């Protein structure tokens, strides 16, 4: 049942739960090494995102109403990543395939990883400006988005079979 096929639901649910658990483990590992309260806030934010991801994965496995929509939001926040001397952000849960463009020095990189990664920076003058797209998260989000019902979609009529049109 549900909008997403059973095998897709299972794979995505398990990946989301497992990725969140790995991410939270990484957060606590980093947190144990930090003493700055601002860094604790960043880590708490990433722990909250990973926890939310685990909750989304459980909802997907249980075929809860709205599970696809909450998972779509979770995967959307994993698509962009960026860095600059002012602020940086990267989050992936379970797997990522990223394409990164760095401006100075000019560099183009492709990276992938099975696992979870988060990164942040704040007021780090040595950090180069870069933009990154997580193609895997974009593909998952697109797959979930195209399966969402639309509010204006026509309701199926039991008396009319469109396959004969």
C-alpha positions in Angstrom: 0.0 0.0 0.0 0.8 3.6 -0.1 2.2 5.9 -2.8 5.8 4.7 -2.7 6.4 1.0 -3.7 7.0 -1.3 -0.8 10.7 -2.0 -1.7 11.4 1.7 -2.2 9.7 2.5 1.1 11.8 -0.1 2.9 15.1 0.9 1.4 14.5 4.6 1.9 13.1 4.1 5.4 16.1 2.0 6.5 18.6 4.4 4.9 16.9 7.4 6.6 16.9 5.7 10.0 20.4 4.3 9.7 21.8 7.6 8.3 20.2 9.5 11.1 21.7 7.1 13.7 25.2 7.4 12.1 24.8 11.2 11.9 23.8 11.5 15.6 26.8 9.3 16.5 29.0 11.7 14.5 27.4 14.7 16.2 28.2 13.4 19.7 31.8 12.5 18.6 32.3 16.1 17.5 30.5 17.5 20.5 32.8 15.6 22.9 35.7 17.5 21.4 34.3 21.0 21.5 34.1 23.5 24.3 32.6 26.5 22.5 28.8 26.9 23.3 28.2 28.2 19.7 29.6 25.0 18.3 27.3 23.1 20.8 24.3 24.9 19.2 25.4 23.9 15.7 25.8 20.3 16.9 22.4 20.4 18.6 20.8 21.6 15.4 22.4 18.8 13.4 21.4 16.3 16.0 17.8 17.6 15.8 17.9 17.2 12.0 19.2 13.7 12.2 16.6 12.8 14.8 13.9 14.2 12.7 15.2 12.1 9.8 15.0 9.0 11.9 11.4 9.9 12.7 10.7 10.4 9.0 12.2 7.0 8.2 10.1 5.3 10.9 6.9 7.0 9.5 7.8 5.7 6.0 8.3 2.2 7.2 5.0 2.3 9.1 3.3 3.7 6.1 2.0 6.6 8.2 -0.1 9.3 6.5 2.1 12.1 5.3 5.3 10.0 5.5 6.3 10.8 1.9 5.8 14.6 2.5 7.9 14.6 5.6 10.6 12.5 4.0 10.6 14.9 1.0 11.3 17.8 3.3 14.1 15.9 5.0 15.8 15.0 1.7 15.3 18.6 0.3 17.5 20.0 3.1 20.3 17.7 2.0 20.4 18.9 -1.6 22.3 22.2 -1.2 25.6 22.7 0.5 27.8 25.7 0.6 30.9 27.2 2.2 32.2 30.8 2.5 34.4 32.7 5.0 31.2 33.7 6.7 29.0 30.6 6.8 29.1 27.0 5.7 26.6 24.1 5.7 26.6 20.5 4.6 24.3 17.6 5.7 23.9 14.1 4.2 22.1 11.1 5.7 22.8 7.6 4.6 24.5 8.4 1.3 25.6 11.3 -0.8 26.8 11.9 -4.4 27.9 15.5 -4.6 29.1 17.9 -7.2 31.1 20.8 -5.8 32.2 24.0 -7.5 34.8 26.0 -5.6 35.6 29.5 -6.8 39.1 30.3 -5.4 41.1 28.4 -6.3 38.8 27.2 -9.1 38.0 23.5 -8.6 35.3 21.1 -9.5 34.9 17.9 -7.5 32.6 14.9 -7.3 32.4 13.0 -4.0 30.3 10.1 -2.7 30.0 8.4 0.6 27.9 5.6 2.1 27.3 7.0 5.6 26.3 10.4 7.1 28.3 13.6 7.1 27.6 17.1 8.4 29.8 20.1 8.3 29.4 23.7 9.4 31.6 26.8 9.6 31.1 30.3 11.0 33.4 33.2 10.5 36.3 31.1 9.2 38.4 33.3 6.9 40.4 30.4 5.4 37.3 28.6 4.0 36.9 29.0 0.3 33.6 29.9 -1.4 31.9 26.8 -2.9 28.5 25.6 -3.9 27.6 22.0 -3.8 24.6 19.9 -5.0 23.9 16.5 -3.5 22.6 14.7 -6.6 21.5 11.6 -4.7 19.3 13.7 -2.3 17.9 15.5 -5.3 17.0 12.2 -7.0 15.3 10.9 -3.8 13.4 14.2 -3.3 12.3 14.2 -7.0 11.2 10.6 -6.7 9.1 11.4 -3.5 7.8 14.7 -5.0 6.4 13.1 -8.1 4.5 10.5 -6.1 2.8 13.1 -3.9 -0.9 13.5 -4.5 -1.8 17.0 -5.7 -4.7 18.9 -4.1 -6.1 19.7 -7.6 -5.8 16.1 -8.9 -9.1 14.7 -10.1 -10.6 12.1 -7.9 -10.8 8.7 -9.6 -14.3 7.8 -10.7 -15.4 4.2 -10.3 -17.6 4.6 -13.4 -15.0 5.9 -15.8 -11.9 4.0 -16.7 -9.4 6.4 -18.4 -7.5 3.5 -20.0 -10.2 3.3 -22.7 -10.0 7.0 -23.6 
